[in-house]
Amino acid sequence: MIAPLGTLAFLATLWLIVVLGASVLEESGARIAAALRGKAAPRSLTVPVRVRMRSRLQQPMRARPRWRDAA
């Protein structure tokens, strides 16, 4: 019973390494390729943007009594 659990742990570790490696290559693959070719890395054109929203202050709702018409 220990062999299937060991295999499962090995496969989970292998999967985690592949996922982490793919994310690293996705983020910096162009820089790595440029370094291997001996060229300068292309600069990214992303600019950090601050998003600032004004929150609307809602007026508190006040309960008003409803008077029944006396008939």
C-alpha positions as CSV (number, residue, x, y, z in Angstrom):
1,M,0.0,0.0,0.0
2,I,3.0,2.3,0.5
3,A,4.1,2.1,-3.1
4,P,1.0,3.8,-4.6
5,L,1.3,6.6,-2.0
6,G,4.9,7.1,-2.8
7,T,4.1,7.1,-6.5
8,L,1.3,9.7,-5.9
9,A,3.7,11.9,-3.9
10,F,6.3,11.6,-6.7
11,L,3.8,12.5,-9.4
12,A,2.4,15.4,-7.4
13,T,5.9,16.8,-6.8
14,L,6.8,16.4,-10.5
15,W,3.5,18.2,-11.5
16,L,4.3,21.1,-9.1
17,I,7.8,21.4,-10.6
18,V,6.4,21.5,-14.1
19,V,3.8,24.1,-13.2
20,L,6.3,26.4,-11.4
21,G,8.7,26.0,-14.3
22,A,6.0,27.0,-16.8
23,S,5.1,30.1,-14.8
24,V,8.8,31.1,-14.6
25,L,9.2,30.7,-18.4
26,E,6.0,32.6,-19.0
27,E,7.1,35.6,-17.0
28,S,10.8,35.7,-18.1
29,G,11.1,33.4,-21.1
30,A,11.9,36.3,-23.5
31,R,14.7,37.6,-21.2
32,I,16.2,34.1,-20.9
33,A,16.1,33.6,-24.7
34,A,17.7,37.0,-25.3
35,A,20.4,36.2,-22.8
36,L,21.2,32.9,-24.4
37,R,21.5,34.7,-27.8
38,G,23.7,37.4,-26.3
39,K,21.3,40.2,-27.0
40,A,19.6,42.8,-24.9
41,A,16.3,41.8,-23.5
42,P,13.2,43.5,-25.0
43,R,11.7,46.0,-22.7
44,S,8.1,45.5,-21.7
45,L,5.7,48.4,-22.3
46,T,3.6,47.8,-19.3
47,V,3.2,50.8,-17.0
48,P,2.0,50.5,-13.5
49,V,-1.4,52.2,-13.2
50,R,-3.0,53.3,-10.0
51,V,-6.7,52.9,-9.9
52,R,-8.4,55.3,-7.6
53,M,-12.2,55.3,-7.2
54,R,-14.2,57.7,-5.1
55,S,-16.7,55.9,-2.9
56,R,-20.1,57.3,-2.8
57,L,-21.3,58.0,0.6
58,Q,-24.9,56.8,0.8
59,Q,-27.1,58.9,3.0
60,P,-28.5,56.9,5.9
61,M,-32.0,55.7,5.4
62,R,-34.4,56.8,8.1
63,A,-37.6,55.0,8.9
64,R,-40.8,57.0,8.7
65,P,-43.9,55.8,10.3
66,R,-46.9,55.1,8.1
67,W,-50.1,56.3,9.6
68,R,-53.2,54.5,8.7
69,D,-56.1,56.7,7.7
70,A,-58.7,56.5,10.3
71,A,-61.9,55.6,8.6
